[in-house]
Amino acid sequence: MAERQKCPTADPHRGRAAFVEHLPRVLAGRTLDQLGWNSPNGLTLLVPVRAGPEGADDFLLRLGFQFYPDWPPTSRFVNPDTGEYDPGRDLYWLPNVAGDPGFAVHPQYVHGNYTGPLICCSYTAEFYQILHDVKDEHLWDSKRQTFGATISRVQEALRSQYYRGRHSPERPRP
């Protein structure tokens, strides 16, 4: 197991520069519009992802680049109308993934100084913020990985046999 490590101090200027540098590689000749992605500011990327074997459930993944590229982007599922996640009303916008040994979604996680929703996976900064143990081969490798790996891992989990639907079947009222 790798020694427990904390995320470094946020460096928004470096994170923004790395995001801009890596974006063309991740887009692979496509545009943000073609993919339905949106970058509302220099440190945030909103990525629609589909879940289930038929891709029938839509979710919105918000990535933050304040620790990037040393660590993966911060990652959370958000309400597409607000761009935020409220644990009291947004469970519909949270996928339920159970049994995947390398991926979990917690509606509300409390550990040390961390409180909030958690995508528990070594491709998210929050995973390291809670000082999660991780095997060396699963550690984030900033020299060869981009945020595209985070998006791919999330999509893989949502399309796997471990996807169990939404955390709540009821869509919140506006």
ROKOL-623519 format. One line per 5 residues: number of its first residue (from 1); their letters; for each residue z, y, x of C-alpha. Coordinates in steps of 0.2 Angstrom, whole numbers. Example, Ala and Ser with C-alpha at 12.3 -4.5 7.8 and 13.67 -1.06 7.14 Angstrom:
2
1> AS> 39 -22 62; 36 -5 68
END
This chain:
174
1> MAERQ> 0 0 0; -4 18 6; 11 29 9; 15 40 -6; 7 57 -4
6> KCPTA> 7 73 -14; -8 83 -18; -10 98 -6; -7 115 -12; -21 121 -23
11> DPHRG> -35 131 -14; -46 138 -28; -59 146 -15; -61 129 -6; -62 120 -22
16> RAAFV> -75 131 -30; -86 130 -14; -85 111 -14; -89 110 -32; -104 121 -30
21> EHLPR> -110 111 -15; -108 94 -23; -115 99 -40; -133 96 -36; -129 79 -29
26> VLAGR> -120 74 -44; -133 81 -56; -147 71 -47; -161 83 -52; -155 86 -69
31> TLDQL> -147 102 -76; -130 105 -84; -139 108 -101; -149 92 -100; -132 82 -98
36> GWNSP> -123 93 -111; -111 98 -97; -103 115 -96; -94 125 -83; -84 139 -92
41> NGLTL> -78 146 -75; -80 142 -56; -66 129 -56; -69 119 -73; -82 107 -79
46> LVPVR> -83 100 -96; -91 83 -97; -95 74 -114; -92 55 -112; -96 41 -124
51> AGPEG> -85 26 -127; -86 9 -135; -99 -4 -132; -112 6 -143; -106 23 -136
56> ADDFL> -101 27 -154; -85 38 -149; -87 55 -141; -74 62 -130; -73 78 -119
61> LRLGF> -67 76 -101; -61 92 -93; -62 92 -74; -53 105 -63; -57 108 -45
66> QFYPD> -41 117 -38; -37 103 -26; -55 97 -23; -62 90 -12; -47 84 -2
71> WPPTS> -41 76 -19; -51 71 -34; -53 84 -48; -39 86 -61; -44 76 -76
76> RFVNP> -40 76 -94; -47 73 -111; -47 88 -122; -51 94 -140; -69 100 -140
81> DTGEY> -65 114 -151; -51 121 -140; -55 114 -123; -36 110 -122; -25 95 -126
86> DPGRD> -10 97 -138; 0 81 -139; 6 85 -156; -12 86 -164; -25 80 -152
91> LYWLP> -22 61 -151; -39 59 -160; -48 66 -145; -39 54 -133; -46 37 -129
96> NVAGD> -35 22 -130; -38 11 -114; -27 -4 -113; -26 -18 -100; -38 -11 -87
101> PGFAV> -28 -14 -70; -35 2 -62; -36 14 -77; -24 20 -91; -23 35 -103
106> HPQYV> -6 41 -107; -4 54 -122; 11 61 -114; 18 56 -97; 34 62 -89
111> HGNYT> 38 59 -70; 47 71 -59; 39 88 -60; 24 81 -70; 23 82 -89
116> GPLIC> 8 80 -99; -7 69 -103; -12 57 -89; -28 48 -85; -19 36 -73
121> CSYTA> -33 32 -60; -35 35 -42; -50 46 -46; -39 59 -53; -28 72 -45
126> EFYQI> -14 69 -57; -13 51 -51; -7 57 -34; 3 71 -41; 15 58 -49
131> LHDVK> 16 50 -32; 8 34 -38; 7 19 -26; -11 14 -22; -19 1 -11
136> DEHLW> -28 8 4; -45 3 -3; -43 13 -19; -38 30 -10; -49 45 -13
141> DSKRQ> -60 47 1; -65 65 2; -78 62 16; -89 51 5; -84 53 -13
146> TFGAT> -88 67 -25; -82 71 -42; -96 61 -49; -85 46 -44; -72 52 -56
151> ISRVQ> -85 54 -70; -92 37 -67; -75 28 -67; -70 36 -83; -86 31 -91
156> EALRS> -84 14 -84; -67 12 -92; -73 19 -109; -87 7 -110; -77 -8 -105
161> QYYRG> -68 -22 -115; -52 -12 -112; -57 2 -123; -47 1 -139; -54 16 -149
166> RHSPE> -45 32 -152; -26 35 -150; -27 41 -168; -40 37 -181; -37 53 -190
171> RPRP> -47 69 -185; -36 84 -185; -39 97 -197; -45 115 -191
END
